[in-house]
Amino acid sequence: MASETAPSTARARDIQEEVELHLLPIPDEARTSTASAQFWIWAGANIAPINWVLGALGIALGLGLSDVVLVLVLGNIIGMAVFGFFVLMGQRTGVSQMVLARAAFGRRGAYLPAAIQGIIAIGWCAINTWIILDLVTALFGKLGYDGGRGFRIVVALFIMAIQVFIAAIGFKAIAAFERWTVPITLVVVLAMTVVGWTKSGVDWSYSGDNLTGGARISAMSTVMTAIGIGWGITWFAYASDYSRFVPRSMPRAKLFWASVLGQFLPVVWLGVLGATLATASKTVDPGKLVVDSFGALAVPMILLVIHGPIATNILNIYSCGLCAQTLDLTIDRRKLSYGVGVFATAFTIYLIYQQDFASTLDGWLASMVTWVAPWAAIVLVQYWVFAKERIDVDALFDPPGGSRITDVNWGAIFAFLAGIVATWAFSYGVPSFLQGPGAKALANTDLSWLAGSLVAGVLYYVSGVSGARRAYEPAKA
C-alpha cells in the first residue's frame, strides 16, 4: 500500500507544480487543501497591522469608540458572508477568480478586471510593506537609532525579497507558512490585546468629536466603506485563487465557515484593538501606535507582528501573477512574481515620501471599492443567477480568438463601467476627488458600495435576460 501511495503523492505534487506555473484548472488529484488550511490562509492575511490602522482610522475621522466597533462588526458580517460565496466558486470549478470572470466578461473582455486587480494587488503589497517599514523604524527608534529614508528603502528591499520568494514557490509554501506562523502570531496578538487594554490608558467611553445627526452618519458611512463592508469586498477578487485547491468532497458549509471566520475574526479583533489604542494615542501611524501603547514591550511585539504584512503580501504577489497570466502573458507564474516584486518596491518607495498616510490609506481603500463592488455584482449574477454554478470550465481556457465563449461581452463591460461611475457618485472619502455628487446630495453619506453593486448587477442582469452570452456547463453535470 505504501508503494502505491508514494507514487500517487508524487504525481499529485507534479501536477500541482505544473498547474501552479501555468494557468490551468486544478484537477481533483491535486486538490489537497483542508478547511483548517483555508482558515489559516485567510487569518494570516488579516492578522496584520493594517487592520489596527483601519480601526484607528475611524477614531481619526472623529467617531466615538462605540460607533467604530459597530461599523466594524456589522460591516464585516455582511462583507465576509458574501466573500464566502466567492470562496465556493473556487472549490466548485478549480479555477482562479479572474479566469472565472471570463464567463461574464468574455475571453478577452476579462482583461479589463484582471489588469485592474493586478495593479491593486501590487498597491496592497506596497502599502503592507510600508507598514512593515514603519514598524521596523519604530523598533529601531526605541533602541536609539532613527533610520532615515535610505534605511527604510534598504529594509523594503530585504522584506520584499522574502515575500517574493515564498509567493514564487506557490500555494503549498503559502499554506505551510500560514499554518506554522499564524498560531504563534495569534498568541502575540492576544498578549498585545491584554497589555494594550490594561496598560495603555484606553478610554472606553471615548466619544470622538461628539458627532451627531448627519455628520455622524456621514463619518460612519465613510468608515463603513473603508473598513466595514468595503474591507470584505476588497477580498472578493482573491477568494477562488486559494479555494480552488480544496477537494470537491469537502462539505461546502465547512469551507464557507472556515474561510469566513478566518477573515472575520482577525479583522474585527485587530480593528477594535486599533480603535481602542487610538483613543489613548490619537494616532493612525502603526509604529507610533504600538510604541505609545506598549512602551518597552513594543520591541518584541513589533518583531513578531511584522509577520502579518508578509503573510498578506504573499497572497498579493501570488494573485497578481495569476492576473498577469489571465492577460494571456506566456510567462510562468514564478517569473511573474519577481516582476511583481519590482513594481511593488517602486510603489513602496513612493509611499515612503508621503506625509499624510491616513488620507492616502482612506483614498486607496475607497478607490478599490469603486471597481470591486460592480465587478463582484456582475460575477455573482453570472455565476449564481444565470449559470446556476454550471460553468463550462474547459471553455474558459480556450485560446483567445478561438474561444467557445464570447470574445468581449459588451453588456458586462457597460454594466461594469456604469457601476464604477455610480460607486464614485455615491462615495464620500477623505480625498476630495472621492466625494461624489450623489453622496453630497445625501448629506455626505457614503453608499458607494451599494450604489455600484446595484447599478452593475441590475444592468448586467437586464443585458443577460435580453440575450447576453452565458457560459454553462453541460446540463448532465
Backbone torsions as a table, in degrees:
resi	resn	phi	psi	omega
1	MET	NA	-39.2	-179.3
2	ALA	-64.6	-37.1	-179.3
3	SER	-67.3	-26.8	177.5
4	GLU	-79.6	-36.2	-176.5
5	THR	-69.5	-40.7	-176.9
6	ALA	-61.0	-50.4	177.1
7	PRO	-60.8	-35.9	-179.9
8	SER	-64.2	-42.5	178.8
9	THR	-65.6	-41.1	179.5
10	ALA	-64.7	-39.4	179.0
11	ARG	-63.7	-44.0	179.0
12	ALA	-61.4	-39.0	179.3
13	ARG	-65.2	-42.4	179.1
14	ASP	-64.7	-40.5	179.4
15	ILE	-64.8	-43.0	-179.0
16	GLN	-64.3	-38.4	177.9
17	GLU	-61.2	-42.1	-178.7
18	GLU	-66.0	-48.5	-177.2
19	VAL	-71.7	-22.2	176.9
20	GLU	-73.0	-40.7	-178.2
21	LEU	-74.3	-33.5	-177.7
22	HIS	-119.9	147.0	-173.1
23	LEU	-74.4	95.2	-178.8
24	LEU	-137.0	154.4	175.1
25	PRO	-66.2	147.8	-178.8
26	ILE	-81.8	117.1	178.9
27	PRO	-71.1	160.6	-176.1
28	ASP	-57.0	-39.2	-175.6
29	GLU	-69.7	-15.4	179.2
30	ALA	-101.8	4.8	-179.8
31	ARG	-92.9	98.5	-173.9
32	THR	-121.8	3.6	-177.5
33	SER	-72.2	147.0	-179.0
34	THR	-107.7	169.2	177.6
35	ALA	-62.9	-40.1	179.3
36	SER	-65.1	-37.2	177.9
37	ALA	-63.0	-40.8	177.2
38	GLN	-64.5	-40.3	177.6
39	PHE	-59.6	-47.2	-176.8
40	TRP	-68.3	-34.4	177.9
41	ILE	-61.6	-49.2	-176.4
42	TRP	-75.8	-32.7	175.3
43	ALA	-66.2	-44.1	179.7
44	GLY	-61.4	-35.7	179.8
45	ALA	-67.3	-18.6	-175.2
46	ASN	-117.1	-5.2	172.3
47	ILE	-85.2	72.2	-173.3
48	ALA	-140.5	151.5	-179.7
49	PRO	-56.5	-24.7	179.7
50	ILE	-56.1	-31.4	-176.3
51	ASN	-78.7	-30.8	173.3
52	TRP	-78.2	-25.1	172.7
53	VAL	-64.5	-40.6	179.7
54	LEU	-63.6	-40.0	176.7
55	GLY	-63.8	-41.8	179.2
56	ALA	-66.0	-28.4	-180.0
57	LEU	-60.7	-37.9	178.2
58	GLY	-61.5	-39.8	177.4
59	ILE	-66.3	-41.0	-179.5
60	ALA	-63.1	-27.4	-179.8
61	LEU	-85.5	4.3	172.7
62	GLY	99.4	1.9	-179.1
63	LEU	-79.3	154.2	173.3
64	GLY	-77.7	164.7	-177.1
65	LEU	-61.7	-42.7	-178.0
66	SER	-63.4	-36.9	178.6
67	ASP	-66.4	-41.7	179.6
68	VAL	-62.6	-44.8	179.9
69	VAL	-62.9	-42.3	179.2
70	LEU	-59.8	-45.8	179.6
71	VAL	-63.4	-43.3	-179.5
72	LEU	-60.0	-48.8	-174.4
73	VAL	-70.4	-55.3	-176.6
74	LEU	-65.2	-43.2	-179.0
75	GLY	-62.1	-43.2	-178.1
76	ASN	-76.3	-24.9	172.7
77	ILE	-60.6	-45.5	-179.1
78	ILE	-70.3	-52.1	-176.0
79	GLY	-61.7	-43.6	-177.7
80	MET	-72.9	-31.2	177.5
81	ALA	-62.3	-43.8	178.0
82	VAL	-66.9	-37.2	176.7
83	PHE	-53.9	-38.8	-179.7
84	GLY	-58.7	-32.2	179.7
85	PHE	-72.4	-29.7	173.8
86	PHE	-70.8	-34.3	176.0
87	VAL	-60.5	-43.1	-178.7
88	LEU	-64.0	-28.2	177.1
89	MET	-60.9	-42.5	-178.6
90	GLY	-65.6	-41.7	179.0
91	GLN	-63.3	-42.0	-176.8
92	ARG	-66.4	-41.6	-170.5
93	THR	-103.2	-26.2	-174.4
94	GLY	72.6	23.9	-172.6
95	VAL	-121.8	145.2	178.5
96	SER	-68.3	161.3	-170.5
97	GLN	-65.2	-40.4	-177.9
98	MET	-75.1	-28.0	173.5
99	VAL	-69.3	-37.9	176.3
100	LEU	-60.2	-30.0	179.4
101	ALA	-64.5	-18.6	177.3
102	ARG	-61.8	-29.7	179.6
103	ALA	-61.2	-31.5	-179.8
104	ALA	-95.9	-45.1	-171.8
105	PHE	-90.1	-15.6	-176.9
106	GLY	101.6	165.7	-174.3
107	ARG	-60.1	-50.2	176.7
108	ARG	-94.2	-21.7	178.4
109	GLY	-60.3	-28.2	-179.9
110	ALA	-72.5	-7.9	175.1
111	TYR	-57.3	-37.6	-174.8
112	LEU	-62.0	-58.7	179.4
113	PRO	-65.5	-31.2	179.2
114	ALA	-65.1	-40.7	178.6
115	ALA	-65.5	-42.8	179.5
116	ILE	-62.9	-46.8	-179.2
117	GLN	-63.0	-37.1	177.6
118	GLY	-61.8	-43.2	178.1
119	ILE	-64.7	-41.3	179.1
120	ILE	-61.0	-43.1	-179.2
121	ALA	-62.2	-40.0	176.8
122	ILE	-63.2	-42.9	179.1
123	GLY	-61.7	-42.7	178.4
124	TRP	-62.9	-40.9	179.0
125	CYS	-58.8	-41.7	179.5
126	ALA	-66.9	-44.1	-179.4
127	ILE	-62.3	-45.1	-180.0
128	ASN	-66.7	-35.3	176.8
129	THR	-67.9	-38.2	176.2
130	TRP	-58.4	-39.9	-179.3
131	ILE	-66.3	-37.4	174.9
132	ILE	-59.7	-43.0	-179.9
133	LEU	-60.6	-41.5	-179.6
134	ASP	-64.2	-40.0	178.3
135	LEU	-66.4	-43.7	-179.8
136	VAL	-64.6	-41.3	178.3
137	THR	-62.6	-41.2	177.6
138	ALA	-63.6	-38.1	178.9
139	LEU	-62.8	-50.0	-179.0
140	PHE	-68.1	-30.7	174.9
141	GLY	-63.0	-36.8	177.4
142	LYS	-65.4	-29.6	-179.7
143	LEU	-89.6	2.5	176.0
144	GLY	98.1	6.1	179.8
145	TYR	-118.1	120.4	-179.4
146	ASP	-103.7	90.0	-177.8
147	GLY	-69.0	140.8	179.0
148	GLY	-88.5	-162.9	-177.5
149	ARG	-65.6	-35.0	178.3
150	GLY	-61.3	-40.6	177.9
151	PHE	-63.0	-42.1	-179.5
152	ARG	-64.0	-39.1	-179.5
153	ILE	-65.3	-40.3	178.2
154	VAL	-62.8	-44.2	178.8
155	VAL	-63.9	-38.9	179.1
156	ALA	-59.5	-42.6	179.7
157	LEU	-63.6	-40.8	-179.6
158	PHE	-66.3	-48.2	-178.8
159	ILE	-65.1	-40.8	-179.0
160	MET	-63.1	-36.5	179.3
161	ALA	-62.8	-40.3	178.5
162	ILE	-64.1	-46.0	-177.8
163	GLN	-62.8	-45.5	-178.8
164	VAL	-64.6	-39.4	-179.5
165	PHE	-59.4	-47.8	-178.8
166	ILE	-66.4	-46.0	-178.0
167	ALA	-65.1	-35.9	-177.8
168	ALA	-66.0	-34.1	179.2
169	ILE	-62.5	-44.2	174.7
170	GLY	126.2	-166.9	-171.4
171	PHE	-59.1	-43.6	-177.2
172	LYS	-61.4	-40.1	178.8
173	ALA	-67.3	-39.8	178.5
174	ILE	-63.1	-48.4	-178.9
175	ALA	-61.8	-40.7	179.9
176	ALA	-66.7	-42.6	179.0
177	PHE	-59.0	-46.7	-178.5
178	GLU	-67.2	-41.7	-176.1
179	ARG	-62.5	-38.5	-174.7
180	TRP	-90.7	-20.5	-175.7
181	THR	-104.3	-29.9	-175.7
182	VAL	-64.6	-44.4	178.6
183	PRO	-57.3	-39.0	178.5
184	ILE	-65.3	-42.2	-179.9
185	THR	-64.7	-35.5	176.8
186	LEU	-60.4	-38.9	177.8
187	VAL	-63.3	-41.4	178.3
188	VAL	-63.5	-43.1	179.5
189	VAL	-64.3	-37.9	176.3
190	LEU	-61.0	-43.1	178.1
191	ALA	-63.9	-41.8	177.1
192	MET	-58.6	-42.7	-177.8
193	THR	-64.0	-46.3	-179.3
194	VAL	-62.0	-48.6	-179.2
195	VAL	-65.5	-44.6	-178.2
196	GLY	-61.8	-41.2	-176.7
197	TRP	-81.3	-13.7	-179.0
198	THR	-111.4	-19.2	-172.8
199	LYS	-120.6	-13.3	-171.1
200	SER	-97.7	0.1	178.2
201	GLY	78.0	39.0	179.2
202	VAL	-60.6	134.6	177.3
203	ASP	-97.2	95.2	-174.5
204	TRP	-69.1	-18.1	178.4
205	SER	-103.1	17.9	-175.9
206	TYR	-56.7	127.8	-176.5
207	SER	-110.7	7.9	177.7
208	GLY	64.1	-135.2	-179.9
209	ASP	-91.4	16.5	-179.6
210	ASN	54.5	44.7	179.5
211	LEU	-67.5	143.2	178.6
212	THR	-136.7	164.8	174.0
213	GLY	55.4	-133.2	-176.5
214	GLY	-63.2	-35.1	-179.4
215	ALA	-64.6	-39.2	179.6
216	ARG	-68.5	-45.0	179.3
217	ILE	-62.8	-39.6	179.4
218	SER	-61.4	-48.0	-179.0
219	ALA	-65.1	-40.6	179.9
220	MET	-65.4	-38.7	179.7
221	SER	-67.7	-36.4	177.5
222	THR	-64.4	-43.8	179.1
223	VAL	-68.2	-35.4	178.7
224	MET	-60.1	-40.8	179.2
225	THR	-69.0	-37.6	-176.0
226	ALA	-79.6	-42.8	-170.6
227	ILE	-131.4	0.1	178.3
228	GLY	-101.2	-108.4	177.5
229	ILE	-58.8	-39.1	-178.5
230	GLY	-60.0	-33.1	-179.9
231	TRP	-67.5	-42.1	176.7
232	GLY	-64.2	-39.2	-179.6
233	ILE	-59.8	-36.8	-177.0
234	THR	-63.9	-18.8	-178.9
235	TRP	-92.5	-8.4	-177.3
236	PHE	-55.9	-41.7	-173.1
237	ALA	-72.8	-6.7	179.3
238	TYR	-102.2	-20.7	-162.9
239	ALA	-52.2	-55.9	-174.3
240	SER	-69.6	-18.9	-179.7
241	ASP	-58.5	-26.8	-175.7
242	TYR	-112.4	-31.3	178.6
243	SER	-75.6	-12.1	178.0
244	ARG	-66.3	-13.7	178.1
245	PHE	-91.4	3.1	-178.4
246	VAL	-88.8	132.4	179.2
247	PRO	-59.9	145.5	177.2
248	ARG	-62.9	-24.7	-176.4
249	SER	-72.1	-16.4	179.6
250	MET	-68.0	130.9	177.4
251	PRO	-54.6	133.4	-176.1
252	ARG	-61.6	-37.9	-179.9
253	ALA	-63.5	-37.1	179.9
254	LYS	-64.2	-45.5	178.4
255	LEU	-66.1	-42.5	-178.8
256	PHE	-56.3	-52.8	-174.7
257	TRP	-72.5	-34.1	177.3
258	ALA	-62.4	-41.8	-178.7
259	SER	-73.8	-44.8	-178.3
260	VAL	-63.9	-45.7	179.8
261	LEU	-68.7	-33.2	175.6
262	GLY	-60.0	-32.3	176.0
263	GLN	-82.7	-51.1	-169.3
264	PHE	-64.5	-48.7	-172.7
265	LEU	-59.8	-53.3	-179.1
266	PRO	-69.2	-33.2	-179.8
267	VAL	-63.4	-49.0	-178.8
268	VAL	-69.2	-43.3	179.9
269	TRP	-57.3	-55.3	-177.1
270	LEU	-71.1	-31.8	176.9
271	GLY	-63.3	-44.7	177.4
272	VAL	-65.2	-40.6	178.2
273	LEU	-60.3	-46.8	179.3
274	GLY	-61.5	-40.7	179.6
275	ALA	-64.9	-42.9	-179.2
276	THR	-66.6	-41.7	178.7
277	LEU	-64.8	-35.2	-179.2
278	ALA	-67.5	-23.5	177.2
279	THR	-66.9	-21.4	178.8
280	ALA	-96.6	-40.6	-174.6
281	SER	-94.8	-20.4	-179.1
282	LYS	56.4	38.2	179.8
283	THR	-134.4	154.3	175.2
284	VAL	-103.7	-23.1	-178.3
285	ASP	-56.7	121.1	-173.2
286	PRO	-62.9	-42.2	-179.8
287	GLY	-65.4	-46.2	179.8
288	LYS	-65.1	-35.6	179.1
289	LEU	-59.4	-43.0	-179.2
290	VAL	-72.1	-47.3	-177.7
291	VAL	-62.6	-43.7	179.9
292	ASP	-63.6	-33.9	-173.5
293	SER	-88.0	-29.8	-171.6
294	PHE	-117.1	-8.0	176.9
295	GLY	57.5	-129.4	-177.5
296	ALA	-62.5	-29.8	178.9
297	LEU	-68.1	-10.7	-179.5
298	ALA	-64.1	-29.1	-176.7
299	VAL	-61.7	-59.1	179.0
300	PRO	-66.4	-32.3	-177.9
301	MET	-69.2	-41.6	178.6
302	ILE	-64.1	-42.2	-179.6
303	LEU	-57.7	-40.3	-177.2
304	LEU	-81.8	-37.6	-176.6
305	VAL	-75.4	-13.4	173.1
306	ILE	-55.9	-23.4	178.4
307	HIS	-55.2	-37.5	-172.4
308	GLY	-56.1	-54.5	179.4
309	PRO	-61.2	-34.5	177.8
310	ILE	-64.7	-43.4	179.4
311	ALA	-61.3	-32.9	178.0
312	THR	-76.8	-42.5	-173.8
313	ASN	-69.9	-28.4	177.4
314	ILE	-65.4	-28.8	173.9
315	LEU	-71.6	-41.0	179.4
316	ASN	-62.3	-44.1	-178.6
317	ILE	-67.4	-43.3	-179.7
318	TYR	-62.7	-49.1	-178.2
319	SER	-67.2	-33.3	178.0
320	CYS	-63.6	-38.9	176.5
321	GLY	-61.5	-39.4	177.5
322	LEU	-65.4	-38.1	177.5
323	CYS	-62.6	-42.3	179.8
324	ALA	-62.7	-39.5	178.3
325	GLN	-67.9	-30.5	177.4
326	THR	-64.6	-23.1	176.1
327	LEU	-81.0	8.3	179.3
328	ASP	68.0	28.9	171.4
329	LEU	-75.2	124.6	-176.2
330	THR	-87.3	59.7	179.4
331	ILE	-129.4	136.5	-178.7
332	ASP	-69.9	154.7	-172.1
333	ARG	-60.8	-31.7	-179.0
334	ARG	-62.9	-45.5	178.5
335	LYS	-66.4	-36.6	177.8
336	LEU	-62.9	-34.7	178.6
337	SER	-60.5	-38.5	178.6
338	TYR	-64.1	-40.6	178.3
339	GLY	-64.9	-39.2	177.4
340	VAL	-59.6	-40.8	179.4
341	GLY	-60.5	-37.8	179.4
342	VAL	-65.2	-48.6	-179.7
343	PHE	-65.5	-40.4	-179.9
344	ALA	-65.0	-36.0	177.7
345	THR	-63.9	-41.9	179.1
346	ALA	-61.9	-41.8	179.2
347	PHE	-68.6	-35.7	178.1
348	THR	-61.4	-43.4	179.3
349	ILE	-62.6	-36.7	176.0
350	TYR	-61.1	-44.0	-178.8
351	LEU	-65.5	-30.5	179.4
352	ILE	-59.0	-29.7	-176.8
353	TYR	-92.3	2.0	178.0
354	GLN	-83.4	139.8	-176.6
355	GLN	-93.6	-43.9	-176.0
356	ASP	-100.4	86.5	-175.4
357	PHE	-68.0	-35.9	-178.4
358	ALA	-60.8	-46.1	179.5
359	SER	-66.2	-41.1	178.7
360	THR	-61.4	-43.7	-178.3
361	LEU	-66.4	-45.7	-179.5
362	ASP	-62.9	-41.1	178.3
363	GLY	-62.3	-39.2	179.3
364	TRP	-64.5	-48.0	-178.1
365	LEU	-64.1	-46.4	-178.1
366	ALA	-65.1	-37.1	-179.6
367	SER	-68.6	-29.2	177.5
368	MET	-67.0	-42.2	178.8
369	VAL	-59.9	-29.9	-178.5
370	THR	-54.7	-38.1	-179.0
371	TRP	-102.2	-34.0	-174.6
372	VAL	-67.7	-40.7	-177.5
373	ALA	-59.4	-51.3	178.4
374	PRO	-66.9	-37.9	177.4
375	TRP	-60.3	-45.3	-178.5
376	ALA	-62.7	-41.0	-179.9
377	ALA	-61.3	-41.8	-180.0
378	ILE	-65.2	-44.9	-179.7
379	VAL	-64.4	-40.2	178.8
380	LEU	-64.1	-43.9	179.1
381	VAL	-62.8	-44.1	-179.9
382	GLN	-62.0	-49.7	-171.9
383	TYR	-75.8	-46.3	-172.2
384	TRP	-92.8	-28.2	-176.3
385	VAL	-98.5	-54.9	-177.1
386	PHE	-76.1	-58.5	-174.7
387	ALA	-80.5	-20.3	-178.0
388	LYS	52.0	44.7	176.9
389	GLU	73.1	3.5	-176.8
390	ARG	-99.8	75.9	-179.1
391	ILE	-90.0	134.8	174.8
392	ASP	-79.4	92.5	-174.4
393	VAL	-61.7	-43.5	-178.3
394	ASP	-59.0	-39.1	-179.2
395	ALA	-64.0	-30.1	179.6
396	LEU	-64.4	-22.7	-176.4
397	PHE	-105.4	8.5	173.4
398	ASP	-61.4	149.3	-179.6
399	PRO	-65.3	149.2	178.1
400	PRO	-62.0	138.8	-178.6
401	GLY	91.4	-18.0	179.9
402	GLY	-133.0	27.8	-175.8
403	SER	-85.4	151.9	175.8
404	ARG	-77.5	-11.6	176.5
405	ILE	-103.1	162.6	-178.2
406	THR	-56.7	140.3	-179.7
407	ASP	-66.1	-50.5	175.3
408	VAL	-135.7	121.6	176.6
409	ASN	-91.6	97.4	-174.7
410	TRP	-66.6	-23.4	175.6
411	GLY	-64.1	-40.7	178.3
412	ALA	-69.4	-41.4	180.0
413	ILE	-62.3	-44.8	179.5
414	PHE	-63.0	-45.3	179.4
415	ALA	-61.1	-40.2	179.9
416	PHE	-62.8	-49.6	-179.1
417	LEU	-66.0	-39.0	177.5
418	ALA	-64.8	-37.9	177.8
419	GLY	-64.4	-38.4	177.7
420	ILE	-63.1	-43.2	178.4
421	VAL	-62.4	-43.6	179.8
422	ALA	-64.3	-40.0	178.9
423	THR	-61.8	-47.1	178.2
424	TRP	-61.7	-42.7	-175.7
425	ALA	-61.0	-29.7	-177.2
426	PHE	-110.1	20.2	176.8
427	SER	-94.9	152.8	175.5
428	TYR	-143.7	72.9	-179.7
429	GLY	-85.8	178.7	179.3
430	VAL	-67.0	-46.6	176.8
431	PRO	-66.6	141.9	-176.1
432	SER	-63.1	-28.4	-178.7
433	PHE	-71.2	-12.2	177.4
434	LEU	-105.1	26.9	177.1
435	GLN	-116.1	91.9	-173.4
436	GLY	-81.7	163.5	-177.7
437	PRO	-64.2	-34.4	179.1
438	GLY	-64.9	-42.5	178.2
439	ALA	-65.2	-40.6	179.4
440	LYS	-64.5	-36.1	178.9
441	ALA	-68.2	-22.7	178.5
442	LEU	-99.7	35.5	178.2
443	ALA	60.0	43.6	176.6
444	ASN	62.7	35.4	178.5
445	THR	-95.5	127.9	-176.7
446	ASP	-91.0	107.1	175.0
447	LEU	-120.6	32.8	-173.6
448	SER	-59.3	-47.7	-177.6
449	TRP	-61.0	-37.7	-180.0
450	LEU	-71.9	-45.7	-178.8
451	ALA	-62.9	-46.3	-179.3
452	GLY	-63.6	-41.2	179.7
453	SER	-64.9	-46.1	-177.3
454	LEU	-66.1	-46.6	-177.9
455	VAL	-62.5	-49.4	-178.1
456	ALA	-66.5	-43.4	-178.1
457	GLY	-64.5	-45.1	-178.8
458	VAL	-67.2	-44.8	-180.0
459	LEU	-62.4	-41.1	179.9
460	TYR	-68.8	-37.7	178.0
461	TYR	-62.4	-44.5	179.5
462	VAL	-62.7	-43.8	-179.8
463	SER	-66.0	-34.1	179.0
464	GLY	-70.3	-42.3	179.4
465	VAL	-63.8	-32.7	-177.6
466	SER	-85.5	7.2	172.3
467	GLY	121.9	10.1	177.5
468	ALA	-63.3	149.8	-178.0
469	ARG	-65.0	137.7	176.4
470	ARG	-124.7	145.0	-179.0
471	ALA	-104.6	102.8	-178.8
472	TYR	-102.9	151.0	170.8
473	GLU	-84.8	155.0	177.6
474	PRO	-52.2	140.3	-174.6
475	ALA	-57.3	-32.6	-178.1
476	LYS	-63.2	-22.9	179.7
477	ALA	-79.0	NA	NA
